[in-house]
Amino acid sequence: PFRMASGTSNTALHSALKKLASTASPVVLSGLTISKLGRFFALTAQGDASKLDALATFCVTHLDEFRAPLNQAELTKRQKSNLNPAQKDNLVNWGYPYVLDQFRFHMTVTGPLDQTDQAKVQLCLEQHFKPFLHRPLAINSICLVGEDASGYFHLVSRFPLG
């Protein structure tokens, strides 16, 4: 996530994303699984995700010119989290703590849950996502997503890989 740097444009970002996507190869994960991440549940990669991690690193490092530096309020807000030294370095250098070797692919599917609800919710999620779990999943595009004023994310553009 980032704000656009001054002197850059949405048109230039779209062009860079299109070029980046054309040079990257699709990635196939062996499957997805339901995982508990703290008090949340998320779909996570099953098995080796190193090729997806490499794609994420490629995107972060090649698109950094479009990222505005964090202002003091953003930096202070992010530093309140319990970050390890590598995550603190990433926050300063890349504007987000969970990139590069600290990245872990996940798609959050719940908000924070009380411990008493977690087992029941996990069972419901496993049933709901059963058709998609433990099967190969092709990542064949990257997407540009924007956040609206209410904090919700929306697809802006999709770029096919390769």
C-alpha positions in Angstrom: 0.0 0.0 0.0 1.2 3.5 -0.8 0.3 7.0 -1.7 1.5 8.3 -5.1 4.8 10.2 -5.1 4.7 13.7 -6.3 5.8 13.9 -9.9 4.3 10.6 -10.8 0.9 9.9 -12.4 -1.7 7.2 -12.6 -1.0 6.9 -16.3 2.7 6.2 -15.6 1.9 3.7 -12.9 -0.5 1.8 -15.2 2.2 1.8 -17.9 4.9 0.5 -15.5 2.5 -2.2 -14.2 1.7 -3.3 -17.7 5.4 -3.6 -18.5 6.2 -5.3 -15.2 3.4 -7.8 -15.7 4.5 -8.7 -19.2 8.0 -9.6 -18.0 6.8 -11.7 -15.0 5.7 -15.4 -15.2 2.5 -16.8 -13.8 2.9 -18.7 -10.5 1.0 -21.8 -9.5 0.5 -22.6 -5.9 -0.2 -26.2 -4.8 -3.3 -25.0 -3.0 -4.9 -22.8 -0.4 -5.7 -23.5 3.2 -7.5 -21.8 6.0 -5.1 -20.4 8.6 -5.5 -18.5 11.8 -3.3 -15.4 11.9 -3.6 -14.0 15.3 -7.3 -13.3 15.9 -8.1 -13.4 12.2 -8.6 -16.2 9.6 -7.2 -16.0 6.1 -6.6 -18.1 3.0 -2.9 -18.9 2.8 -0.7 -20.7 0.5 -0.3 -24.4 1.0 3.2 -25.7 0.3 6.0 -23.8 -1.3 5.2 -20.2 -2.0 8.7 -19.0 -2.9 7.8 -18.2 -6.5 4.9 -16.0 -5.3 7.1 -14.4 -2.7 9.6 -13.6 -5.5 6.9 -12.1 -7.6 5.8 -9.9 -4.7 9.4 -8.7 -4.1 9.7 -8.0 -7.9 6.6 -5.8 -7.7 7.7 -3.9 -4.6 11.2 -3.2 -5.8 10.3 -2.2 -9.4 7.4 0.1 -8.4 8.9 1.9 -5.5 9.5 5.0 -7.5 5.7 5.6 -7.5 5.5 5.5 -3.6 5.5 8.7 -1.7 7.6 8.6 1.5 5.7 8.0 4.7 4.9 11.2 6.6 5.6 11.4 10.3 2.0 10.5 11.2 2.0 7.3 9.0 5.4 6.3 10.4 4.3 6.8 14.0 1.1 4.9 13.4 2.9 1.9 11.9 5.7 1.9 14.5 3.1 1.4 17.2 2.8 -2.2 16.0 5.1 -4.9 17.5 7.6 -4.9 14.6 10.8 -6.9 14.5 14.0 -5.3 13.3 13.6 -6.4 9.7 10.0 -5.1 9.6 11.2 -1.8 11.1 13.8 -1.5 8.3 11.2 -2.4 5.7 8.9 0.3 7.0 11.6 2.9 6.6 13.0 1.7 3.3 9.9 0.5 1.5 7.0 2.2 3.4 5.5 -1.1 4.7 6.8 -3.6 7.2 5.5 -6.8 5.6 7.4 -6.9 2.3 10.4 -8.8 0.9 11.5 -11.5 3.4 8.7 -10.4 5.8 5.9 -10.9 3.2 3.4 -13.8 3.8 0.7 -14.2 1.1 -2.7 -14.2 2.6 -6.3 -13.2 1.8 -8.0 -12.1 5.0 -11.5 -13.6 5.3 -12.6 -12.5 8.8 -12.1 -9.6 11.2 -10.8 -10.2 14.7 -12.6 -13.0 16.6 -13.0 -13.9 20.2 -11.2 -17.2 21.1 -14.6 -18.8 21.9 -15.8 -18.3 18.3 -12.7 -19.3 16.5 -13.3 -23.1 16.2 -16.8 -22.7 15.0 -15.8 -20.0 12.4 -12.9 -22.2 11.2 -15.3 -25.0 10.5 -17.7 -22.7 8.6 -14.8 -21.3 6.6 -13.5 -24.8 5.7 -17.0 -25.8 4.5 -17.5 -22.5 2.6 -14.1 -22.6 0.8 -14.0 -26.4 0.4 -14.2 -26.2 -3.4 -11.1 -24.0 -3.5 -8.9 -25.6 -0.9 -6.1 -28.0 -1.5 -6.2 -27.6 -5.3 -3.7 -25.9 -7.6 -4.2 -22.1 -7.9 -2.8 -20.2 -10.8 -1.7 -16.6 -10.1 -1.8 -15.3 -13.7 -2.3 -11.5 -13.2 -1.5 -8.7 -10.9 -4.0 -6.1 -9.9 -3.9 -2.4 -9.0 -6.3 -1.8 -6.2 -7.4 1.6 -4.8 -8.8 2.5 -1.4 -11.9 4.7 -1.2 -12.7 7.3 1.4 -14.4 4.8 3.6 -11.4 2.5 3.7 -12.7 -0.2 1.3 -10.5 -1.5 -1.5 -11.7 -1.7 -5.2 -10.1 -3.2 -8.3 -8.7 -0.5 -10.5 -7.0 -2.5 -13.2 -5.8 -6.1 -13.8 -2.6 -6.9 -15.8 -2.0 -10.4 -17.2 1.4 -12.0 -16.3 3.7 -13.1 -19.1 
